[in-house]
Amino acid sequence: MAAGYELRCSHCGNVVEIVYGWYYNGGWGNPRIRADIMDGKYGQEAIDALTGHPEALYHIEANPYQCKGHFIGSRDDLCIYSNDLSNPELYFKTKQKCPRCRKEMKPWKRAKPVCPKCKNEMDSELIETWIE
């Protein structure tokens, strides 16, 4: 399941909802996701990870990302893991780029984020946003 945070800027009123965690978006090993991987939707690195590890498990999960003052929000990542879930090895994870500056974004570490609108510090609050 996925949950979320609501980020609110007390200076300009900007509100951002961030969802994180895995959710049922086709589930582990969904054939539609596999077809997307093999069609190149996630790039050659994802194809190589899956063909190099045909037993691998894969799913889509939401993760929070932040770019230096340009963007903060959730993005869906494709994750390809070994099929040993007691000690999983990550073979591939989507590299997210900022929709504004196109640079690679860093995962949000739940620190005080900077508002992309006014550049002041935002307040965060855990909210009950559950997605199945």
ABEGO torsion letter per residue (X at the ends): XBBBBBBBBAAAGBBBBBBBEBBBBGEBGBAAAAAAAAAGAAEAAAAAAAAABAABBBBBBBBBBBBBGABBEBBBBBBBBBABAABBBBABBBBBBBAAAGBBBBBBAGBBBBBAAAGBBBBBBBBBBBBX
